[in-house]
């Protein structure tokens, strides 16, 4: 994200139920990047080490809302 042009967009695949990990949001906000996310079912509560089942419908919806 550090080298992305200002006003670029970032999509985070978040772990459903994790309401404490905000590092990507905070970094995107500090760098003036548009931030989007989807909530996905992880196989662990440990967001850093989990494998996700990506909600493709939610991801497609988020992508469709992003500016070109």
Predicted model as a PDB file, atoms N, CA, C, CB and O in Angstrom, pLDDT in the B-factor column:
MODEL        1                                                                  
ATOM      1  N   UNK A   1       0.810  -1.187   0.000  1.00 95.00           N  
ATOM      2  CA  UNK A   1       0.000   0.000   0.000  1.00 95.00           C  
ATOM      3  C   UNK A   1       0.860   1.260   0.000  1.00 95.00           C  
ATOM      4  CB  UNK A   1      -0.925  -0.007   1.190  1.00 95.00           C  
ATOM      5  O   UNK A   1       0.435   2.308  -0.486  1.00 95.00           O  
ATOM      6  N   UNK A   2       2.051   1.156   0.538  1.00 94.00           N  
ATOM      7  CA  UNK A   2       2.908   2.337   0.621  1.00 94.00           C  
ATOM      8  C   UNK A   2       3.226   2.931  -0.742  1.00 94.00           C  
ATOM      9  CB  UNK A   2       4.190   1.990   1.326  1.00 94.00           C  
ATOM     10  O   UNK A   2       3.438   4.138  -0.854  1.00 94.00           O  
ATOM     11  N   UNK A   3       3.260   2.107  -1.771  1.00 95.00           N  
ATOM     12  CA  UNK A   3       3.659   2.571  -3.089  1.00 95.00           C  
ATOM     13  C   UNK A   3       2.487   2.735  -4.057  1.00 95.00           C  
ATOM     14  CB  UNK A   3       4.655   1.621  -3.668  1.00 95.00           C  
ATOM     15  O   UNK A   3       2.691   3.002  -5.241  1.00 95.00           O  
ATOM     16  N   UNK A   4       1.276   2.578  -3.560  1.00 94.00           N  
ATOM     17  CA  UNK A   4       0.102   2.753  -4.422  1.00 94.00           C  
ATOM     18  C   UNK A   4      -0.159   4.238  -4.637  1.00 94.00           C  
ATOM     19  CB  UNK A   4      -1.149   2.065  -3.804  1.00 94.00           C  
ATOM     20  O   UNK A   4       0.101   5.048  -3.747  1.00 94.00           O  
ATOM     21  N   UNK A   5      -0.668   4.603  -5.805  1.00 92.00           N  
ATOM     22  CA  UNK A   5      -1.018   6.013  -6.029  1.00 92.00           C  
ATOM     23  C   UNK A   5      -2.114   6.457  -5.061  1.00 92.00           C  
ATOM     24  CB  UNK A   5      -1.478   6.232  -7.489  1.00 92.00           C  
ATOM     25  O   UNK A   5      -2.969   5.658  -4.678  1.00 92.00           O  
ATOM     26  N   UNK A   6      -2.087   7.721  -4.670  1.00 84.00           N  
ATOM     27  CA  UNK A   6      -3.111   8.279  -3.789  1.00 84.00           C  
ATOM     28  C   UNK A   6      -4.487   8.061  -4.411  1.00 84.00           C  
ATOM     29  CB  UNK A   6      -2.859   9.792  -3.529  1.00 84.00           C  
ATOM     30  O   UNK A   6      -4.654   8.175  -5.626  1.00 84.00           O  
ATOM     31  N   UNK A   7      -5.445   7.753  -3.588  1.00 84.00           N  
ATOM     32  CA  UNK A   7      -6.840   7.503  -3.968  1.00 84.00           C  
ATOM     33  C   UNK A   7      -7.036   6.161  -4.678  1.00 84.00           C  
ATOM     34  CB  UNK A   7      -7.333   8.621  -4.864  1.00 84.00           C  
ATOM     35  O   UNK A   7      -8.077   5.942  -5.296  1.00 84.00           O  
ATOM     36  N   UNK A   8      -6.054   5.264  -4.600  1.00 93.00           N  
ATOM     37  CA  UNK A   8      -6.261   3.896  -5.084  1.00 93.00           C  
ATOM     38  C   UNK A   8      -7.217   3.187  -4.137  1.00 93.00           C  
ATOM     39  CB  UNK A   8      -4.907   3.119  -5.194  1.00 93.00           C  
ATOM     40  O   UNK A   8      -7.560   3.713  -3.078  1.00 93.00           O  
ATOM     41  N   UNK A   9      -7.640   2.002  -4.521  1.00 95.00           N  
ATOM     42  CA  UNK A   9      -8.565   1.226  -3.696  1.00 95.00           C  
ATOM     43  C   UNK A   9      -7.894  -0.027  -3.159  1.00 95.00           C  
ATOM     44  CB  UNK A   9      -9.814   0.850  -4.497  1.00 95.00           C  
ATOM     45  O   UNK A   9      -7.084  -0.659  -3.838  1.00 95.00           O  
ATOM     46  N   UNK A  10      -8.244  -0.374  -1.927  1.00 96.00           N  
ATOM     47  CA  UNK A  10      -7.741  -1.563  -1.247  1.00 96.00           C  
ATOM     48  C   UNK A  10      -8.941  -2.412  -0.846  1.00 96.00           C  
ATOM     49  CB  UNK A  10      -6.864  -1.187   0.003  1.00 96.00           C  
ATOM     50  O   UNK A  10      -9.925  -1.889  -0.324  1.00 96.00           O  
ATOM     51  N   UNK A  11      -8.865  -3.718  -1.088  1.00 96.00           N  
ATOM     52  CA  UNK A  11      -9.908  -4.646  -0.642  1.00 96.00           C  
ATOM     53  C   UNK A  11      -9.274  -5.607   0.354  1.00 96.00           C  
ATOM     54  CB  UNK A  11     -10.554  -5.422  -1.854  1.00 96.00           C  
ATOM     55  O   UNK A  11      -8.286  -6.275   0.052  1.00 96.00           O  
ATOM     56  N   UNK A  12      -9.855  -5.665   1.536  1.00 94.00           N  
ATOM     57  CA  UNK A  12      -9.378  -6.602   2.560  1.00 94.00           C  
ATOM     58  C   UNK A  12     -10.371  -7.742   2.696  1.00 94.00           C  
ATOM     59  CB  UNK A  12      -9.177  -5.887   3.928  1.00 94.00           C  
ATOM     60  O   UNK A  12     -11.581  -7.519   2.723  1.00 94.00           O  
ATOM     61  N   UNK A  13      -9.866  -8.953   2.779  1.00 93.00           N  
ATOM     62  CA  UNK A  13     -10.682 -10.132   3.057  1.00 93.00           C  
ATOM     63  C   UNK A  13     -10.617 -10.356   4.566  1.00 93.00           C  
ATOM     64  CB  UNK A  13     -10.179 -11.408   2.249  1.00 93.00           C  
ATOM     65  O   UNK A  13      -9.648 -10.914   5.080  1.00 93.00           O  
ATOM     66  N   UNK A  14     -11.651  -9.919   5.261  1.00 92.00           N  
ATOM     67  CA  UNK A  14     -11.662  -9.958   6.734  1.00 92.00           C  
ATOM     68  C   UNK A  14     -12.243 -11.270   7.249  1.00 92.00           C  
ATOM     69  CB  UNK A  14     -12.469  -8.776   7.297  1.00 92.00           C  
ATOM     70  O   UNK A  14     -13.061 -11.915   6.592  1.00 92.00           O  
ATOM     71  N   UNK A  15     -11.794 -11.641   8.440  1.00 91.00           N  
ATOM     72  CA  UNK A  15     -12.302 -12.818   9.125  1.00 91.00           C  
ATOM     73  C   UNK A  15     -13.589 -12.445   9.848  1.00 91.00           C  
ATOM     74  CB  UNK A  15     -11.251 -13.388  10.115  1.00 91.00           C  
ATOM     75  O   UNK A  15     -13.606 -11.528  10.669  1.00 91.00           O  
ATOM     76  N   UNK A  16     -14.647 -13.148   9.544  1.00 89.00           N  
ATOM     77  CA  UNK A  16     -15.929 -12.887  10.189  1.00 89.00           C  
ATOM     78  C   UNK A  16     -15.782 -13.011  11.703  1.00 89.00           C  
ATOM     79  CB  UNK A  16     -17.012 -13.858   9.667  1.00 89.00           C  
ATOM     80  O   UNK A  16     -15.232 -13.998  12.191  1.00 89.00           O  
ATOM     81  N   UNK A  17     -16.259 -12.039  12.436  1.00 83.00           N  
ATOM     82  CA  UNK A  17     -16.173 -12.066  13.890  1.00 83.00           C  
ATOM     83  C   UNK A  17     -14.954 -11.358  14.448  1.00 83.00           C  
ATOM     84  CB  UNK A  17     -16.174 -13.470  14.360  1.00 83.00           C  
ATOM     85  O   UNK A  17     -14.876 -11.144  15.658  1.00 83.00           O  
ATOM     86  N   UNK A  18     -14.006 -10.990  13.610  1.00 85.00           N  
ATOM     87  CA  UNK A  18     -12.817 -10.259  14.082  1.00 85.00           C  
ATOM     88  C   UNK A  18     -13.124  -8.763  14.041  1.00 85.00           C  
ATOM     89  CB  UNK A  18     -11.547 -10.597  13.207  1.00 85.00           C  
ATOM     90  O   UNK A  18     -13.125  -8.139  12.980  1.00 85.00           O  
ATOM     91  N   UNK A  19     -13.378  -8.217  15.201  1.00 82.00           N  
ATOM     92  CA  UNK A  19     -13.681  -6.782  15.258  1.00 82.00           C  
ATOM     93  C   UNK A  19     -12.548  -5.995  15.914  1.00 82.00           C  
ATOM     94  CB  UNK A  19     -14.988  -6.546  16.022  1.00 82.00           C  
ATOM     95  O   UNK A  19     -12.734  -4.842  16.302  1.00 82.00           O  
ATOM     96  N   UNK A  20     -11.372  -6.620  16.037  1.00 84.00           N  
ATOM     97  CA  UNK A  20     -10.253  -5.921  16.676  1.00 84.00           C  
ATOM     98  C   UNK A  20      -9.112  -5.605  15.718  1.00 84.00           C  
ATOM     99  CB  UNK A  20      -9.726  -6.745  17.816  1.00 84.00           C  
ATOM    100  O   UNK A  20      -8.389  -4.630  15.924  1.00 84.00           O  
ATOM    101  N   UNK A  21      -8.937  -6.412  14.673  1.00 85.00           N  
ATOM    102  CA  UNK A  21      -7.824  -6.185  13.744  1.00 85.00           C  
ATOM    103  C   UNK A  21      -8.207  -5.086  12.762  1.00 85.00           C  
ATOM    104  CB  UNK A  21      -7.450  -7.495  12.985  1.00 85.00           C  
ATOM    105  O   UNK A  21      -9.058  -5.287  11.895  1.00 85.00           O  
ATOM    106  N   UNK A  22      -7.582  -3.935  12.899  1.00 90.00           N  
ATOM    107  CA  UNK A  22      -7.905  -2.784  12.061  1.00 90.00           C  
ATOM    108  C   UNK A  22      -6.689  -2.254  11.303  1.00 90.00           C  
ATOM    109  CB  UNK A  22      -8.497  -1.680  12.909  1.00 90.00           C  
ATOM    110  O   UNK A  22      -6.727  -1.138  10.786  1.00 90.00           O  
ATOM    111  N   UNK A  23      -5.615  -3.033  11.232  1.00 91.00           N  
ATOM    112  CA  UNK A  23      -4.357  -2.511  10.684  1.00 91.00           C  
ATOM    113  C   UNK A  23      -4.488  -2.082   9.225  1.00 91.00           C  
ATOM    114  CB  UNK A  23      -3.264  -3.558  10.808  1.00 91.00           C  
ATOM    115  O   UNK A  23      -3.966  -1.031   8.855  1.00 91.00           O  
ATOM    116  N   UNK A  24      -5.165  -2.858   8.392  1.00 93.00           N  
ATOM    117  CA  UNK A  24      -5.266  -2.499   6.979  1.00 93.00           C  
ATOM    118  C   UNK A  24      -6.156  -1.274   6.783  1.00 93.00           C  
ATOM    119  CB  UNK A  24      -5.809  -3.679   6.168  1.00 93.00           C  
ATOM    120  O   UNK A  24      -5.868  -0.419   5.946  1.00 93.00           O  
ATOM    121  N   UNK A  25      -7.225  -1.192   7.548  1.00 95.00           N  
ATOM    122  CA  UNK A  25      -8.072   0.001   7.488  1.00 95.00           C  
ATOM    123  C   UNK A  25      -7.280   1.233   7.907  1.00 95.00           C  
ATOM    124  CB  UNK A  25      -9.315  -0.167   8.386  1.00 95.00           C  
ATOM    125  O   UNK A  25      -7.322   2.265   7.237  1.00 95.00           O  
ATOM    126  N   UNK A  26      -6.559   1.118   9.019  1.00 96.00           N  
ATOM    127  CA  UNK A  26      -5.787   2.266   9.515  1.00 96.00           C  
ATOM    128  C   UNK A  26      -4.713   2.696   8.525  1.00 96.00           C  
ATOM    129  CB  UNK A  26      -5.142   1.930  10.858  1.00 96.00           C  
ATOM    130  O   UNK A  26      -4.518   3.893   8.314  1.00 96.00           O  
ATOM    131  N   UNK A  27      -4.015   1.747   7.914  1.00 96.00           N  
ATOM    132  CA  UNK A  27      -2.977   2.080   6.949  1.00 96.00           C  
ATOM    133  C   UNK A  27      -3.584   2.717   5.697  1.00 96.00           C  
ATOM    134  CB  UNK A  27      -2.175   0.827   6.575  1.00 96.00           C  
ATOM    135  O   UNK A  27      -3.069   3.717   5.197  1.00 96.00           O  
ATOM    136  N   UNK A  28      -4.664   2.145   5.197  1.00 96.00           N  
ATOM    137  CA  UNK A  28      -5.324   2.712   4.019  1.00 96.00           C  
ATOM    138  C   UNK A  28      -5.805   4.131   4.307  1.00 96.00           C  
ATOM    139  CB  UNK A  28      -6.508   1.826   3.580  1.00 96.00           C  
ATOM    140  O   UNK A  28      -5.659   5.020   3.468  1.00 96.00           O  
ATOM    141  N   UNK A  29      -6.363   4.341   5.461  1.00 95.00           N  
ATOM    142  CA  UNK A  29      -6.848   5.664   5.851  1.00 95.00           C  
ATOM    143  C   UNK A  29      -5.699   6.662   5.939  1.00 95.00           C  
ATOM    144  CB  UNK A  29      -7.585   5.591   7.193  1.00 95.00           C  
ATOM    145  O   UNK A  29      -5.825   7.784   5.447  1.00 95.00           O  
ATOM    146  N   UNK A  30      -4.599   6.286   6.546  1.00 94.00           N  
ATOM    147  CA  UNK A  30      -3.448   7.176   6.685  1.00 94.00           C  
ATOM    148  C   UNK A  30      -2.840   7.532   5.331  1.00 94.00           C  
ATOM    149  CB  UNK A  30      -2.391   6.533   7.573  1.00 94.00           C  
ATOM    150  O   UNK A  30      -2.297   8.622   5.154  1.00 94.00           O  
ATOM    151  N   UNK A  31      -2.937   6.598   4.372  1.00 95.00           N  
ATOM    152  CA  UNK A  31      -2.357   6.821   3.057  1.00 95.00           C  
ATOM    153  C   UNK A  31      -3.362   7.382   2.044  1.00 95.00           C  
ATOM    154  CB  UNK A  31      -1.783   5.532   2.537  1.00 95.00           C  
ATOM    155  O   UNK A  31      -3.047   7.531   0.863  1.00 95.00           O  
ATOM    156  N   UNK A  32      -4.560   7.688   2.511  1.00 93.00           N  
ATOM    157  CA  UNK A  32      -5.628   8.240   1.669  1.00 93.00           C  
ATOM    158  C   UNK A  32      -6.036   7.292   0.548  1.00 93.00           C  
ATOM    159  CB  UNK A  32      -5.188   9.563   1.076  1.00 93.00           C  
ATOM    160  O   UNK A  32      -6.266   7.708  -0.587  1.00 93.00           O  
ATOM    161  N   UNK A  33      -6.119   6.024   0.887  1.00 96.00           N  
ATOM    162  CA  UNK A  33      -6.558   5.009  -0.059  1.00 96.00           C  
ATOM    163  C   UNK A  33      -8.003   4.643   0.255  1.00 96.00           C  
ATOM    164  CB  UNK A  33      -5.639   3.754  -0.006  1.00 96.00           C  
ATOM    165  O   UNK A  33      -8.407   4.611   1.418  1.00 96.00           O  
ATOM    166  N   UNK A  34      -8.763   4.372  -0.772  1.00 96.00           N  
ATOM    167  CA  UNK A  34     -10.140   3.913  -0.563  1.00 96.00           C  
ATOM    168  C   UNK A  34     -10.076   2.494  -0.003  1.00 96.00           C  
ATOM    169  CB  UNK A  34     -10.979   3.962  -1.903  1.00 96.00           C  
ATOM    170  O   UNK A  34      -9.335   1.651  -0.508  1.00 96.00           O  
ATOM    171  N   UNK A  35     -10.849   2.242   1.032  1.00 97.00           N  
ATOM    172  CA  UNK A  35     -10.797   0.947   1.723  1.00 97.00           C  
ATOM    173  C   UNK A  35     -12.144   0.253   1.611  1.00 97.00           C  
ATOM    174  CB  UNK A  35     -10.403   1.126   3.212  1.00 97.00           C  
ATOM    175  O   UNK A  35     -13.187   0.844   1.891  1.00 97.00           O  
ATOM    176  N   UNK A  36     -12.109  -1.006   1.199  1.00 97.00           N  
ATOM    177  CA  UNK A  36     -13.287  -1.860   1.123  1.00 97.00           C  
ATOM    178  C   UNK A  36     -12.936  -3.189   1.775  1.00 97.00           C  
ATOM    179  CB  UNK A  36     -13.762  -2.058  -0.361  1.00 97.00           C  
ATOM    180  O   UNK A  36     -11.765  -3.554   1.881  1.00 97.00           O  
ATOM    181  N   UNK A  37     -13.958  -3.903   2.206  1.00 94.00           N  
ATOM    182  CA  UNK A  37     -13.690  -5.218   2.793  1.00 94.00           C  
ATOM    183  C   UNK A  37     -14.881  -6.138   2.586  1.00 94.00           C  
ATOM    184  CB  UNK A  37     -13.366  -5.092   4.294  1.00 94.00           C  
ATOM    185  O   UNK A  37     -15.998  -5.693   2.321  1.00 94.00           O  
ATOM    186  N   UNK A  38     -14.615  -7.431   2.713  1.00 94.00           N  
ATOM    187  CA  UNK A  38     -15.670  -8.434   2.783  1.00 94.00           C  
ATOM    188  C   UNK A  38     -15.424  -9.259   4.040  1.00 94.00           C  
ATOM    189  CB  UNK A  38     -15.701  -9.340   1.493  1.00 94.00           C  
ATOM    190  O   UNK A  38     -14.288  -9.413   4.488  1.00 94.00           O  
ATOM    191  N   UNK A  39     -16.495  -9.779   4.591  1.00 92.00           N  
ATOM    192  CA  UNK A  39     -16.396 -10.687   5.742  1.00 92.00           C  
ATOM    193  C   UNK A  39     -16.461 -12.110   5.219  1.00 92.00           C  
ATOM    194  CB  UNK A  39     -17.535 -10.420   6.794  1.00 92.00           C  
ATOM    195  O   UNK A  39     -17.328 -12.452   4.415  1.00 92.00           O  
ATOM    196  N   UNK A  40     -15.539 -12.931   5.683  1.00 92.00           N  
ATOM    197  CA  UNK A  40     -15.420 -14.299   5.191  1.00 92.00           C  
ATOM    198  C   UNK A  40     -15.259 -15.256   6.355  1.00 92.00           C  
ATOM    199  CB  UNK A  40     -14.237 -14.432   4.220  1.00 92.00           C  
ATOM    200  O   UNK A  40     -14.717 -14.893   7.399  1.00 92.00           O  
ATOM    201  N   UNK A  41     -15.728 -16.474   6.174  1.00 91.00           N  
ATOM    202  CA  UNK A  41     -15.636 -17.495   7.213  1.00 91.00           C  
ATOM    203  C   UNK A  41     -14.225 -18.050   7.256  1.00 91.00           C  
ATOM    204  CB  UNK A  41     -16.658 -18.627   6.970  1.00 91.00           C  
ATOM    205  O   UNK A  41     -13.748 -18.622   6.276  1.00 91.00           O  
ATOM    206  N   UNK A  42     -13.557 -17.883   8.391  1.00 88.00           N  
ATOM    207  CA  UNK A  42     -12.227 -18.455   8.581  1.00 88.00           C  
ATOM    208  C   UNK A  42     -12.319 -19.769   9.332  1.00 88.00           C  
ATOM    209  CB  UNK A  42     -11.319 -17.478   9.332  1.00 88.00           C  
ATOM    210  O   UNK A  42     -13.317 -20.038  10.001  1.00 88.00           O  
ATOM    211  N   UNK A  43     -11.288 -20.584   9.225  1.00 89.00           N  
ATOM    212  CA  UNK A  43     -11.285 -21.857   9.949  1.00 89.00           C  
ATOM    213  C   UNK A  43     -10.677 -21.716  11.337  1.00 89.00           C  
ATOM    214  CB  UNK A  43     -10.521 -22.911   9.159  1.00 89.00           C  
ATOM    215  O   UNK A  43     -10.492 -22.702  12.051  1.00 89.00           O  
ATOM    216  N   UNK A  44     -10.363 -20.454  11.719  1.00 83.00           N  
ATOM    217  CA  UNK A  44      -9.760 -20.176  13.016  1.00 83.00           C  
ATOM    218  C   UNK A  44     -10.114 -18.748  13.417  1.00 83.00           C  
ATOM    219  CB  UNK A  44      -8.212 -20.382  12.976  1.00 83.00           C  
ATOM    220  O   UNK A  44     -10.379 -17.905  12.560  1.00 83.00           O  
ATOM    221  N   UNK A  45     -10.118 -18.482  14.701  1.00 80.00           N  
ATOM    222  CA  UNK A  45     -10.318 -17.114  15.170  1.00 80.00           C  
ATOM    223  C   UNK A  45      -9.055 -16.279  14.995  1.00 80.00           C  
ATOM    224  CB  UNK A  45     -10.747 -17.114  16.634  1.00 80.00           C  
ATOM    225  O   UNK A  45      -9.119 -15.050  15.027  1.00 80.00           O  
ATOM    226  N   UNK A  46      -7.924 -16.922  14.813  1.00 79.00           N  
ATOM    227  CA  UNK A  46      -6.656 -16.236  14.609  1.00 79.00           C  
ATOM    228  C   UNK A  46      -6.616 -15.728  13.168  1.00 79.00           C  
ATOM    229  CB  UNK A  46      -5.443 -17.182  14.913  1.00 79.00           C  
ATOM    230  O   UNK A  46      -6.282 -16.476  12.249  1.00 79.00           O  
ATOM    231  N   UNK A  47      -6.952 -14.475  12.980  1.00 80.00           N  
ATOM    232  CA  UNK A  47      -7.079 -13.897  11.642  1.00 80.00           C  
ATOM    233  C   UNK A  47      -5.801 -14.008  10.836  1.00 80.00           C  
ATOM    234  CB  UNK A  47      -7.484 -12.452  11.739  1.00 80.00           C  
ATOM    235  O   UNK A  47      -5.856 -14.195   9.620  1.00 80.00           O  
ATOM    236  N   UNK A  48      -4.657 -13.899  11.478  1.00 79.00           N  
ATOM    237  CA  UNK A  48      -3.386 -13.937  10.767  1.00 79.00           C  
ATOM    238  C   UNK A  48      -3.116 -15.320  10.174  1.00 79.00           C  
ATOM    239  CB  UNK A  48      -2.248 -13.538  11.702  1.00 79.00           C  
ATOM    240  O   UNK A  48      -2.523 -15.424   9.101  1.00 79.00           O  
ATOM    241  N   UNK A  49      -3.539 -16.366  10.850  1.00 80.00           N  
ATOM    242  CA  UNK A  49      -3.190 -17.727  10.432  1.00 80.00           C  
ATOM    243  C   UNK A  49      -4.377 -18.533   9.904  1.00 80.00           C  
ATOM    244  CB  UNK A  49      -2.572 -18.461  11.586  1.00 80.00           C  
ATOM    245  O   UNK A  49      -4.262 -19.748   9.743  1.00 80.00           O  
ATOM    246  N   UNK A  50      -5.490 -17.902   9.636  1.00 86.00           N  
ATOM    247  CA  UNK A  50      -6.672 -18.652   9.205  1.00 86.00           C  
ATOM    248  C   UNK A  50      -6.724 -18.829   7.689  1.00 86.00           C  
ATOM    249  CB  UNK A  50      -7.934 -17.951   9.680  1.00 86.00           C  
ATOM    250  O   UNK A  50      -6.143 -18.046   6.937  1.00 86.00           O  
ATOM    251  N   UNK A  51      -7.413 -19.848   7.269  1.00 91.00           N  
ATOM    252  CA  UNK A  51      -7.759 -20.029   5.861  1.00 91.00           C  
ATOM    253  C   UNK A  51      -9.222 -19.625   5.716  1.00 91.00           C  
ATOM    254  CB  UNK A  51      -7.512 -21.523   5.375  1.00 91.00           C  
ATOM    255  O   UNK A  51     -10.064 -19.996   6.534  1.00 91.00           O  
ATOM    256  N   UNK A  52      -9.514 -18.862   4.669  1.00 88.00           N  
ATOM    257  CA  UNK A  52     -10.860 -18.343   4.461  1.00 88.00           C  
ATOM    258  C   UNK A  52     -11.617 -19.141   3.413  1.00 88.00           C  
ATOM    259  CB  UNK A  52     -10.801 -16.886   4.054  1.00 88.00           C  
ATOM    260  O   UNK A  52     -11.030 -19.707   2.491  1.00 88.00           O  
ATOM    261  N   UNK A  53     -12.922 -19.174   3.574  1.00 93.00           N  
ATOM    262  CA  UNK A  53     -13.847 -19.522   2.503  1.00 93.00           C  
ATOM    263  C   UNK A  53     -14.373 -18.180   2.022  1.00 93.00           C  
ATOM    264  CB  UNK A  53     -15.022 -20.514   2.984  1.00 93.00           C  
ATOM    265  O   UNK A  53     -15.158 -17.528   2.711  1.00 93.00           O  
ATOM    266  N   UNK A  54     -13.940 -17.771   0.840  1.00 93.00           N  
ATOM    267  CA  UNK A  54     -14.272 -16.451   0.335  1.00 93.00           C  
ATOM    268  C   UNK A  54     -15.720 -16.414  -0.132  1.00 93.00           C  
ATOM    269  CB  UNK A  54     -13.329 -16.057  -0.808  1.00 93.00           C  
ATOM    270  O   UNK A  54     -16.164 -17.276  -0.890  1.00 93.00           O  
ATOM    271  N   UNK A  55     -16.447 -15.408   0.331  1.00 90.00           N  
ATOM    272  CA  UNK A  55     -17.818 -15.165  -0.107  1.00 90.00           C  
ATOM    273  C   UNK A  55     -17.738 -14.436  -1.445  1.00 90.00           C  
ATOM    274  CB  UNK A  55     -18.637 -14.332   0.962  1.00 90.00           C  
ATOM    275  O   UNK A  55     -17.602 -13.213  -1.485  1.00 90.00           O  
ATOM    276  N   UNK A  56     -17.823 -15.187  -2.533  1.00 94.00           N  
ATOM    277  CA  UNK A  56     -17.632 -14.615  -3.868  1.00 94.00           C  
ATOM    278  C   UNK A  56     -18.715 -13.610  -4.238  1.00 94.00           C  
ATOM    279  CB  UNK A  56     -17.597 -15.718  -4.899  1.00 94.00           C  
ATOM    280  O   UNK A  56     -18.446 -12.654  -4.966  1.00 94.00           O  
ATOM    281  N   UNK A  57     -19.919 -13.809  -3.753  1.00 94.00           N  
ATOM    282  CA  UNK A  57     -20.994 -12.856  -4.046  1.00 94.00           C  
ATOM    283  C   UNK A  57     -20.704 -11.526  -3.374  1.00 94.00           C  
ATOM    284  CB  UNK A  57     -22.360 -13.406  -3.581  1.00 94.00           C  
ATOM    285  O   UNK A  57     -20.861 -10.474  -3.994  1.00 94.00           O  
ATOM    286  N   UNK A  58     -20.285 -11.557  -2.115  1.00 93.00           N  
ATOM    287  CA  UNK A  58     -19.941 -10.319  -1.403  1.00 93.00           C  
ATOM    288  C   UNK A  58     -18.742  -9.642  -2.053  1.00 93.00           C  
ATOM    289  CB  UNK A  58     -19.645 -10.609   0.082  1.00 93.00           C  
ATOM    290  O   UNK A  58     -18.718  -8.417  -2.178  1.00 93.00           O  
ATOM    291  N   UNK A  59     -17.749 -10.419  -2.465  1.00 96.00           N  
ATOM    292  CA  UNK A  59     -16.574  -9.848  -3.115  1.00 96.00           C  
ATOM    293  C   UNK A  59     -16.958  -9.190  -4.441  1.00 96.00           C  
ATOM    294  CB  UNK A  59     -15.506 -10.932  -3.346  1.00 96.00           C  
ATOM    295  O   UNK A  59     -16.495  -8.092  -4.748  1.00 96.00           O  
ATOM    296  N   UNK A  60     -17.790  -9.850  -5.210  1.00 96.00           N  
ATOM    297  CA  UNK A  60     -18.238  -9.277  -6.481  1.00 96.00           C  
ATOM    298  C   UNK A  60     -19.019  -7.981  -6.252  1.00 96.00           C  
ATOM    299  CB  UNK A  60     -19.106 -10.292  -7.250  1.00 96.00           C  
ATOM    300  O   UNK A  60     -18.873  -7.025  -7.013  1.00 96.00           O  
ATOM    301  N   UNK A  61     -19.842  -7.950  -5.211  1.00 96.00           N  
ATOM    302  CA  UNK A  61     -20.602  -6.739  -4.887  1.00 96.00           C  
ATOM    303  C   UNK A  61     -19.681  -5.587  -4.511  1.00 96.00           C  
ATOM    304  CB  UNK A  61     -21.580  -7.015  -3.747  1.00 96.00           C  
ATOM    305  O   UNK A  61     -19.890  -4.458  -4.953  1.00 96.00           O  
ATOM    306  N   UNK A  62     -18.671  -5.860  -3.703  1.00 96.00           N  
ATOM    307  CA  UNK A  62     -17.715  -4.823  -3.307  1.00 96.00           C  
ATOM    308  C   UNK A  62     -16.960  -4.302  -4.525  1.00 96.00           C  
ATOM    309  CB  UNK A  62     -16.723  -5.367  -2.258  1.00 96.00           C  
ATOM    310  O   UNK A  62     -16.804  -3.092  -4.688  1.00 96.00           O  
ATOM    311  N   UNK A  63     -16.497  -5.196  -5.371  1.00 95.00           N  
ATOM    312  CA  UNK A  63     -15.760  -4.783  -6.564  1.00 95.00           C  
ATOM    313  C   UNK A  63     -16.628  -3.932  -7.472  1.00 95.00           C  
ATOM    314  CB  UNK A  63     -15.246  -6.002  -7.326  1.00 95.00           C  
ATOM    315  O   UNK A  63     -16.145  -2.975  -8.078  1.00 95.00           O  
ATOM    316  N   UNK A  64     -17.907  -4.273  -7.568  1.00 95.00           N  
ATOM    317  CA  UNK A  64     -18.793  -3.497  -8.435  1.00 95.00           C  
ATOM    318  C   UNK A  64     -19.046  -2.091  -7.890  1.00 95.00           C  
ATOM    319  CB  UNK A  64     -20.117  -4.226  -8.610  1.00 95.00           C  
ATOM    320  O   UNK A  64     -19.430  -1.200  -8.649  1.00 95.00           O  
ATOM    321  N   UNK A  65     -18.840  -1.878  -6.601  1.00 94.00           N  
ATOM    322  CA  UNK A  65     -19.027  -0.561  -5.990  1.00 94.00           C  
ATOM    323  C   UNK A  65     -17.775   0.314  -6.081  1.00 94.00           C  
ATOM    324  CB  UNK A  65     -19.428  -0.721  -4.539  1.00 94.00           C  
ATOM    325  O   UNK A  65     -17.835   1.517  -5.826  1.00 94.00           O  
ATOM    326  N   UNK A  66     -16.656  -0.287  -6.441  1.00 92.00           N  
ATOM    327  CA  UNK A  66     -15.406   0.455  -6.498  1.00 92.00           C  
ATOM    328  C   UNK A  66     -15.359   1.318  -7.757  1.00 92.00           C  
ATOM    329  CB  UNK A  66     -14.206  -0.506  -6.457  1.00 92.00           C  
ATOM    330  O   UNK A  66     -15.826   0.901  -8.817  1.00 92.00           O  
ATOM    331  N   UNK A  67     -14.792   2.525  -7.639  1.00 87.00           N  
ATOM    332  CA  UNK A  67     -14.672   3.364  -8.839  1.00 87.00           C  
ATOM    333  C   UNK A  67     -13.653   2.782  -9.807  1.00 87.00           C  
ATOM    334  CB  UNK A  67     -14.275   4.802  -8.459  1.00 87.00           C  
ATOM    335  O   UNK A  67     -12.734   2.071  -9.400  1.00 87.00           O  
ATOM    336  N   UNK A  68     -13.818   3.083 -11.074  1.00 74.00           N  
ATOM    337  CA  UNK A  68     -12.879   2.592 -12.095  1.00 74.00           C  
ATOM    338  C   UNK A  68     -11.544   3.268 -11.996  1.00 74.00           C  
ATOM    339  CB  UNK A  68     -13.442   2.795 -13.481  1.00 74.00           C  
ATOM    340  O   UNK A  68     -10.642   2.971 -12.780  1.00 74.00           O  
TER     341      UNK A  68                                                      
ENDMDL                                                                          
END                                                                             
